[in-house]
Amino acid sequence: MKKATIQVNTLTCPSCALKIEGAVKALDGVEKESVRVLFNSSKVKLDYDEGKLAVEDIEKAIAALGYEVKKSQVK
């Protein structure tokens, strides 16, 4: 499992956080219980299986909702 922190520029409210959380949790390979969307710091934190998807896939899912992804960190 890899850990990712994704900075989202346009994440500004709790409703946005819930929308992003639902989309990220729906992705195959994401550890559902690990997803944390922090609207006050505009970050999405999660664990994912790099054998099933890449961080770019998660970024694309967030961008498809209309949010601007600034950068990601993977550990």
Backbone as JSON Lines, residues from 0, in Angstrom:
{"i":0,"aa":"M","n":[0.83,-1.19,0.0],"ca":[0.0,0.0,0.0],"c":[0.87,1.24,0.0]}
{"i":1,"aa":"K","n":[0.45,2.21,-0.77],"ca":[1.11,3.52,-0.81],"c":[0.22,4.53,-0.1]}
{"i":2,"aa":"K","n":[0.84,5.56,0.46],"ca":[0.11,6.66,1.09],"c":[0.23,7.87,0.18]}
{"i":3,"aa":"A","n":[-0.89,8.55,-0.06],"ca":[-0.87,9.75,-0.9],"c":[-1.52,10.91,-0.17]}
{"i":4,"aa":"T","n":[-0.97,12.09,-0.4],"ca":[-1.57,13.34,0.02],"c":[-1.71,14.18,-1.24]}
{"i":5,"aa":"I","n":[-2.93,14.55,-1.54],"ca":[-3.24,15.3,-2.76],"c":[-3.74,16.68,-2.38]}
{"i":6,"aa":"Q","n":[-3.07,17.7,-2.87],"ca":[-3.47,19.09,-2.63],"c":[-4.49,19.49,-3.69]}
{"i":7,"aa":"V","n":[-5.65,19.99,-3.24],"ca":[-6.72,20.39,-4.15],"c":[-6.97,21.89,-3.96]}
{"i":8,"aa":"N","n":[-6.69,22.69,-5.0],"ca":[-6.8,24.15,-4.9],"c":[-8.21,24.63,-4.62]}
{"i":9,"aa":"T","n":[-9.2,24.02,-5.21],"ca":[-10.56,24.54,-5.14],"c":[-11.44,23.82,-4.12]}
{"i":10,"aa":"L","n":[-10.85,23.17,-3.17],"ca":[-11.59,22.47,-2.1],"c":[-11.83,23.47,-0.97]}
{"i":11,"aa":"T","n":[-13.08,23.96,-0.87],"ca":[-13.34,25.07,0.04],"c":[-14.45,24.86,1.07]}
{"i":12,"aa":"C","n":[-15.18,23.75,0.98],"ca":[-16.31,23.6,1.91],"c":[-16.56,22.12,2.24]}
{"i":13,"aa":"P","n":[-17.34,21.87,3.29],"ca":[-17.65,20.49,3.67],"c":[-18.39,19.71,2.58]}
{"i":14,"aa":"S","n":[-19.24,20.38,1.82],"ca":[-19.96,19.69,0.73],"c":[-18.99,19.21,-0.34]}
{"i":15,"aa":"C","n":[-18.0,20.04,-0.64],"ca":[-16.96,19.66,-1.61],"c":[-16.21,18.43,-1.09]}
{"i":16,"aa":"A","n":[-15.89,18.46,0.18],"ca":[-15.15,17.36,0.8],"c":[-15.92,16.05,0.69]}
{"i":17,"aa":"L","n":[-17.21,16.08,0.95],"ca":[-18.03,14.87,0.85],"c":[-18.11,14.36,-0.57]}
{"i":18,"aa":"K","n":[-18.22,15.26,-1.52],"ca":[-18.28,14.87,-2.94],"c":[-16.99,14.17,-3.36]}
{"i":19,"aa":"I","n":[-15.85,14.75,-2.99],"ca":[-14.56,14.17,-3.33],"c":[-14.36,12.84,-2.62]}
{"i":20,"aa":"E","n":[-14.73,12.79,-1.33],"ca":[-14.58,11.57,-0.56],"c":[-15.33,10.41,-1.2]}
{"i":21,"aa":"G","n":[-16.56,10.65,-1.63],"ca":[-17.36,9.61,-2.27],"c":[-16.73,9.11,-3.56]}
{"i":22,"aa":"A","n":[-16.23,10.02,-4.37],"ca":[-15.62,9.65,-5.65],"c":[-14.33,8.85,-5.44]}
{"i":23,"aa":"V","n":[-13.52,9.26,-4.48],"ca":[-12.25,8.58,-4.23],"c":[-12.5,7.19,-3.64]}
{"i":24,"aa":"K","n":[-13.44,7.1,-2.71],"ca":[-13.76,5.8,-2.11],"c":[-14.31,4.81,-3.14]}
{"i":25,"aa":"A","n":[-14.92,5.31,-4.21],"ca":[-15.5,4.45,-5.24],"c":[-14.45,3.82,-6.15]}
{"i":26,"aa":"L","n":[-13.23,4.32,-6.11],"ca":[-12.16,3.79,-6.97],"c":[-11.67,2.45,-6.46]}
{"i":27,"aa":"D","n":[-11.55,1.49,-7.37],"ca":[-11.02,0.17,-7.02],"c":[-9.53,0.3,-6.7]}
{"i":28,"aa":"G","n":[-9.14,-0.16,-5.53],"ca":[-7.75,-0.09,-5.12],"c":[-7.51,0.9,-4.0]}
{"i":29,"aa":"V","n":[-8.52,1.71,-3.69],"ca":[-8.39,2.67,-2.59],"c":[-8.83,2.0,-1.3]}
{"i":30,"aa":"E","n":[-8.03,2.15,-0.25],"ca":[-8.39,1.65,1.07],"c":[-9.47,2.59,1.62]}
{"i":31,"aa":"K","n":[-10.73,2.16,1.54],"ca":[-11.88,3.02,1.84],"c":[-11.78,3.7,3.21]}
{"i":32,"aa":"E","n":[-11.37,2.96,4.22],"ca":[-11.32,3.5,5.58],"c":[-10.22,4.55,5.77]}
{"i":33,"aa":"S","n":[-9.27,4.6,4.84],"ca":[-8.14,5.52,4.99],"c":[-8.41,6.91,4.42]}
{"i":34,"aa":"V","n":[-9.48,7.06,3.63],"ca":[-9.73,8.32,2.93],"c":[-10.13,9.41,3.92]}
{"i":35,"aa":"R","n":[-9.37,10.49,3.9],"ca":[-9.65,11.67,4.73],"c":[-9.58,12.9,3.84]}
{"i":36,"aa":"V","n":[-10.66,13.64,3.75],"ca":[-10.69,14.87,2.97],"c":[-10.76,16.03,3.97]}
{"i":37,"aa":"L","n":[-9.73,16.85,3.96],"ca":[-9.6,17.94,4.92],"c":[-9.82,19.27,4.18]}
{"i":38,"aa":"F","n":[-11.06,19.77,4.22],"ca":[-11.35,20.97,3.44],"c":[-10.65,22.2,4.0]}
{"i":39,"aa":"N","n":[-10.37,22.23,5.3],"ca":[-9.7,23.4,5.89],"c":[-8.24,23.54,5.44]}
{"i":40,"aa":"S","n":[-7.61,22.44,5.05],"ca":[-6.24,22.5,4.53],"c":[-6.19,22.11,3.05]}
{"i":41,"aa":"S","n":[-7.35,21.87,2.44],"ca":[-7.47,21.53,1.02],"c":[-6.65,20.31,0.63]}
{"i":42,"aa":"K","n":[-6.71,19.26,1.47],"ca":[-5.94,18.04,1.2],"c":[-6.82,16.81,1.24]}
{"i":43,"aa":"V","n":[-6.43,15.84,0.43],"ca":[-7.04,14.52,0.45],"c":[-5.93,13.55,0.81]}
{"i":44,"aa":"K","n":[-6.14,12.77,1.87],"ca":[-5.14,11.79,2.31],"c":[-5.77,10.4,2.2]}
{"i":45,"aa":"L","n":[-4.98,9.44,1.71],"ca":[-5.5,8.09,1.53],"c":[-4.38,7.08,1.35]}
{"i":46,"aa":"D","n":[-4.74,5.82,1.48],"ca":[-3.86,4.7,1.16],"c":[-4.47,4.0,-0.05]}
{"i":47,"aa":"Y","n":[-3.61,3.54,-0.96],"ca":[-4.1,2.86,-2.15],"c":[-3.13,1.76,-2.58]}
{"i":48,"aa":"D","n":[-3.66,0.82,-3.33],"ca":[-2.89,-0.31,-3.86],"c":[-2.33,0.09,-5.22]}
{"i":49,"aa":"E","n":[-1.02,0.32,-5.28],"ca":[-0.38,0.76,-6.52],"c":[-0.44,-0.3,-7.62]}
{"i":50,"aa":"G","n":[-0.81,-1.51,-7.27],"ca":[-0.98,-2.56,-8.28],"c":[-2.31,-2.44,-9.01]}
{"i":51,"aa":"K","n":[-3.25,-1.7,-8.43],"ca":[-4.58,-1.55,-9.04],"c":[-4.8,-0.18,-9.68]}
{"i":52,"aa":"L","n":[-4.14,0.86,-9.15],"ca":[-4.27,2.18,-9.73],"c":[-3.09,3.05,-9.34]}
{"i":53,"aa":"A","n":[-2.92,4.12,-10.09],"ca":[-1.84,5.07,-9.84],"c":[-2.42,6.34,-9.23]}
{"i":54,"aa":"V","n":[-1.56,7.13,-8.61],"ca":[-2.02,8.39,-8.01],"c":[-2.64,9.29,-9.09]}
{"i":55,"aa":"E","n":[-2.16,9.18,-10.32],"ca":[-2.73,9.96,-11.42],"c":[-4.2,9.61,-11.66]}
{"i":56,"aa":"D","n":[-4.57,8.36,-11.44],"ca":[-5.97,7.95,-11.59],"c":[-6.85,8.63,-10.54]}
{"i":57,"aa":"I","n":[-6.32,8.75,-9.34],"ca":[-7.05,9.41,-8.25],"c":[-7.18,10.91,-8.56]}
{"i":58,"aa":"E","n":[-6.1,11.5,-9.04],"ca":[-6.12,12.91,-9.42],"c":[-7.15,13.17,-10.53]}
{"i":59,"aa":"K","n":[-7.21,12.27,-11.5],"ca":[-8.17,12.42,-12.61],"c":[-9.61,12.33,-12.11]}
{"i":60,"aa":"A","n":[-9.87,11.44,-11.15],"ca":[-11.22,11.31,-10.6],"c":[-11.64,12.59,-9.88]}
{"i":61,"aa":"I","n":[-10.7,13.21,-9.17],"ca":[-10.98,14.47,-8.48],"c":[-11.18,15.6,-9.5]}
{"i":62,"aa":"A","n":[-10.33,15.65,-10.5],"ca":[-10.44,16.68,-11.55],"c":[-11.75,16.54,-12.33]}
{"i":63,"aa":"A","n":[-12.2,15.31,-12.53],"ca":[-13.45,15.07,-13.27],"c":[-14.66,15.67,-12.54]}
{"i":64,"aa":"L","n":[-14.53,15.89,-11.25],"ca":[-15.6,16.51,-10.47],"c":[-15.56,18.04,-10.58]}
{"i":65,"aa":"G","n":[-14.52,18.57,-11.22],"ca":[-14.41,20.01,-11.39],"c":[-13.45,20.69,-10.43]}
{"i":66,"aa":"Y","n":[-12.65,19.91,-9.72],"ca":[-11.69,20.47,-8.76],"c":[-10.29,20.49,-9.36]}
{"i":67,"aa":"E","n":[-9.52,21.47,-9.0],"ca":[-8.16,21.63,-9.52],"c":[-7.16,20.96,-8.58]}
{"i":68,"aa":"V","n":[-6.48,19.95,-9.08],"ca":[-5.46,19.26,-8.31],"c":[-4.14,20.0,-8.49]}
{"i":69,"aa":"K","n":[-3.54,20.41,-7.37],"ca":[-2.3,21.19,-7.42],"c":[-1.08,20.27,-7.47]}
{"i":70,"aa":"K","n":[-0.96,19.39,-6.49],"ca":[0.2,18.49,-6.43],"c":[-0.12,17.3,-5.56]}
{"i":71,"aa":"S","n":[0.67,16.26,-5.69],"ca":[0.5,15.06,-4.89],"c":[1.84,14.63,-4.32]}
{"i":72,"aa":"Q","n":[1.76,14.02,-3.15],"ca":[2.93,13.41,-2.52],"c":[2.59,11.96,-2.26]}
{"i":73,"aa":"V","n":[3.51,11.08,-2.63],"ca":[3.29,9.65,-2.44],"c":[4.45,9.11,-1.61]}
{"i":74,"aa":"K","n":[4.11,8.28,-0.63],"ca":[5.12,7.63,0.21],"c":[4.94,6.13,0.16]}
